[in-house]
Amino acid sequence: MKQTARKGVVLGDFSPVNKAQIHMIEFARHYVDAGQLTIIVDEHAQDTIPVSKRVAWLNELFPDVTVKRIASATWHKSDPADYSASLVKGLRRIVPKTNGHIFCLEERGKLLAGVLGAAYIPVDPTLIGFTATEAEIRKNPLKHWEALPPCVRPYYVRRVCVFGPESTGKSTLARQLAERFGTVAVPEYAKTYIEAKGKDIDAGDMLKIARGQCASEDAMAREAKNGVLFCDSDLVTSIIWSGRLVGTVPDWLRKEADKRHYDLYLLTHYDVPWVDDVHRYIPKESPAFFDRCVLELESRQRNFAQIKGGWDERLEMAVAAVKAMLAD
C-alpha cells in the first residue's frame, strides 16, 4: 500500500520573522516530503505589524514554500498556549487527516496538533544559539538585532538623515557617525550621478537622482547594524535642489518625500570654510539654503537638531543627538 505524502504546516505570528523561526521552517522543509510544506501566518486586527508585510518577508525568504493567512476572530496571542476557534477551522482545511505534521515554537502548536489529529514535531532553535522569544524580540528589536534577518531590519531601523547646505561636512559626518555607532552610512546618490553624467541637470535627472537615493537607502537598510542607519541627504534635499536648479519639482518627488520617514535630522550649519567639488553649485547661497532647510523641516514637523561649530564639536554634538534619539 502506497504511503501518503508527509505534509507539514509551520504556524506562527511572525511578528516579526526572526532567525529562530527561519530555523524552524528550514527544519520543517527537510522533515516533510518535498513541496509539501505550508507556512501559516496567524493574523488578527490588533497585530502591530501588517500581515502583508509579514507575508512579504516569508515569501522573500522562502519563495518555493506556500504562505497562507488565517484570520483569528478573537485575540489570543497574549498566551502562547491559547488559540482561536477560527484558527482551528482554517487549519482543518489545510492539515491532512493522515500524515499531517505541525511545527510551531509556541505551546499552542502541540495543543492544535492534538485537536486536529496531526503529529506535533518539536523544534529547538536554542541548539543553534537562538534563545529570545518572538515577544521579546518584538518588545526590544534593537536588543535582539542579530536575530532579525536582513529583510526585516528595514522595518525597525532608526534612520538619521544628515541634512544641510553644500560643503558643510555632511558626508564626512555621516561616515563618522556610522563608525561611532558600528553601522553603515548611505552616501549621497547625487554625487555619484553627477560625477558620472555631469553638472547639467534637468527634471528627468532629478527624478533619477531621487530614485537612486531611495534605492541606495533601502538597500543599505538591510546592512544596518545596531538598529540605526545614517543617510547623507534625502528627498527633501532633492526637492530643494530641483526647485533651485530646474525651477520645478516633479509630483512624484513631493509625494515620495512626504512618505519617507526619518527619526532624526542633523542639520549642518554653514559656519565652516567652503570647499569646492565637482557636484557643488552655489558657493554664495549657503545662508539662504540653510534657511530653506529649516523651513522644509519645520513645515513637515520633522525632528531635527542643528549641528554647528568646529569639526570635533560637530561630531560630539551629533553623537549626543543620536544617543538621545535612540534612548527615546
N, C-alpha and C positions, 0 to 999 in steps of 0.2 A: 504493500500500500504506500502510495506516494505521500510523503510528509508535507504538510502545508508550510509555506514560507514563514520564517521568523520575521515578524513585523514589530516595529517599535515606535513608541511615542515619547519624545522628550518634552516635558512640561515645565513651564516657568513663567514668571512675570517678565523677566529680562529687563528690569528697571534699576540699573542698566545691565546690558550684556557685559559679562566680566569673564576673566580667564578661567575661573572655576567652572562656569557654565560651558565655556568652549571645550574644556577637557571632557566634561560630561557628554557633550554632543559627539566629540570625536570617539569617545569610548563606545557610545551607542551605535555609531556608524559601523564600527568594527564588530560589534556584538550581533547585530541583526544581519539578515541577508542583504546583499547589495540592492540599493534602490528602494528599500522597504522601511525607511525611517521618515517620520513626520515630526516637525517641530511645532508645538502648540504654544501660542502666546496667550496667556490668560489676561484678559483686559477688563477694565472697569472704568466708569466715568471719572472716578476720583484719582486715577493714576496720574502722577505728576509728569511723566514722560509720555508724549503722544504715542499711541500704538503704531502709527505709521512709521515713526522714527525707529521704534524697536524692530519692526518687521524689516525695515530697510537695512539695519545693521546685520540682522541674521541672514538676509538674502545676499548681502555682500560677502559675509564670512563663509557661508555655505550655499553657493549658487546651485549646487546639484541636489539639495535637500528641499523638500516641500515644506513651506512655512504657512501655517494656518492660524486664524484667530478664533478664540471662543470668548464671547462676552459674558461676564458674570453679572447677573442681575442684582446681586447683593454683595456688599463689601465684606470680604472675609480674610483679607491678606494680613491683618494685624496678628493673626495666629497661624503659624506655619503648619499646624495640624488641621486647619479648617478648610472647607471648600464649599462651593455653592451648588445648588441643585442644577442650575443651568450649565455649570461646568461638567457635571456628570452626564447630563443629557447630550452635550456636544461631543464628549469623549466616546459615548456609546456608538456614535456614527462612524468613528474613526478607528477605535481599538477593535481588532478582530476578536471573534468569540473563541477562537483557538489559536494558540501560539502567538498571543499578543504580549508585549513587554512594555512596561512603563519605567522611564528613567526620570528622576526628579531629586533635587538636592534638599527638598523640604519633606517633612514627615507626612504631609498630605498625599505625596506620591504613593507611599506604601498603603495608606488607607484607601485611596482611589483604586489601586490595583485590586484590593480585596473586594470592593464594591463591584468592579467591572469583570472580575474573574480573570484578570491578567496576571502575569508574573511581574513582581516588583524586583528590579535589578539595582542593587545599591552601587553607588559610585562614591569614591573617597578622593576628592581633589587635594586633600592635605598631603597625600602621598607625593605630590609634585610641588608642594610648597604654598598652596593657597588655603588660607585659614579664615579670611574675612567673609562674613555673610553678605548677601545682597543688600540687606537692610543697613548694615554697617557701611558698605561702600556708598550707598545712596545718601546716607546721612553726612558723610565726610569724604567726598570723592578725591579731594586733594591729598588726604592722608593715605589713601589707597590707590594712588595714581598708577602704580605699576600693575595693578590688577585690571586696568581698563585697556582693551585693545585699541590700536590706533584709530579705527573708525569711530569709536565712541568718544575719544578725548576732545574733539572739537565742540561737543555739546556742553562740556563742563569747563573748558579752558577759560581763564580770565584774560581778556585781551586789553593790552595797553598800547595806545597809539601815541607815538612821538610826532608832534604836530607843530607847524610854525613856518615862518618865512625861510627863504633861501639862506644858506651859509650861516646857520645858527647851530650847527653841530648835531643835527637830528640823527644822521646815520651813525655817527660815532657813539652818540648816547645810547641808541637802540642796541648796538653791539655790546657796549659796556654793561648795560643792564642785563642783557641775555647772559653774559658771562657771570655777572654777580649772582643771578638767580638760578644759574645752572640750566638754562633752557636755550631756545633759539630765537633769532630775530628775523623778521620778514623785510628784505630790502625794498627800497622804493623802486617800483617797476618802471616809473617814468624815466629814471636814469638809464636803465637797461635799454628801453625802447629808443630814447633819443640818441644814445651812443651808436645804436645800430642804424637808425634812419636819418638822423639829422635834426636840426632845431626848427625847421619849417613845419609847423604843426597846424592841422586843420581839425574840424569837428570829428571826422572819422578817426583820426589819430587819437583824439581824446577818449573816444569810446574804447579803442583798443588798449590804451593805457589803463583805463578804469577796469576793464575786464581782466587785464593782466594783473593788476593789483589784487583784485578779488581772488583770482586763481592762485596767485602766489600765497596769499594769506591762508586760504582754505587748505592748500596742500601742506603748508608748513604747520598748520594747527595740529596735524596728525603726528608731527615730530616733537611737539611741545613737551617739556619736562616740568615736573613740579607744579603743574596746574596753571602756568602763566605763559603768555605769548606776547612778544614785543613786535610792534608793527611800525615801520618807518613810513609815515603818511597813511592816508585813507582816501575814500571817495569824496569826502568834504573838501579835502585838498584839491582833488580833481575838479570839483565844482568851481572853486575859486580860480584855478588856473584856466579852466575852459572859458569863463567869463572874461578873464584878462587877456588871453592870447587869441581866442577865436571870436569872442563877442557874443557867444550864445552857449547855453547849457542844454544838452540833449535831455529829453524827458526821462529816458531810462536811467541816466546818471543821477538825476534828482531822486527818483523813486528808490533806486538801489541804495543810495547814500542814507536815506531815511530808515531803510530796513536793517542795515548792518549795525550791530551793537558793539560798543567798547565799554569796558568797565571803568576806564580812566584814560583821560588825555593828558599828556605832558606837553604844555605849550611853551616852546622855547623862545626866549626873548632875543631881540636883535642887538643886545648890548655887547657884541663881540665883533672883532675885525672881520670885514668882508673878504672872502677868498673866492676868486673866480674859478669856474669849472665849465665843462662842455655843456652841461644841462642847466645852466643858470642864465636868467634873462634880465632881471630888473634890480640892479645893484642899488639904485637910489630910492626904491619904493618899499623898503623893509618896514618902516613905521606904519605906513598905510596898510600893508599886507597883514601886519600883526593885528592891527585894529579890526580888520575884516575877519581874521581868525577868531578873535574874541566874540565878535558879533555872531558868527556862524555857530559857535559852540553854545553861546547863551541862548540864542533863538531856538536851538534844538534841545535845550536843557541837558546838555552833556556834562558829565562830571569831569572837571579839569583842574590842574594845578599849574601855575606859572613857574617856569624854570629860568633862573637868571643868575648873573654873577660870573665868576671865573669858572674855568672848566672843572676843577675839582669840586668847587662849591655846587655847581650844577649837578654833577653826578650824585653827590650826597643828598641834595635836595630831592632829586628824582627817586633815589632809593628809599628815602623816608616816605615819600608819597605812595610808592608801590606797596611798601610794607603795611602802611595804614589801610590801603585798599584791600589787600589780601586778608588782613585781620578783621575786616568788617563782615 
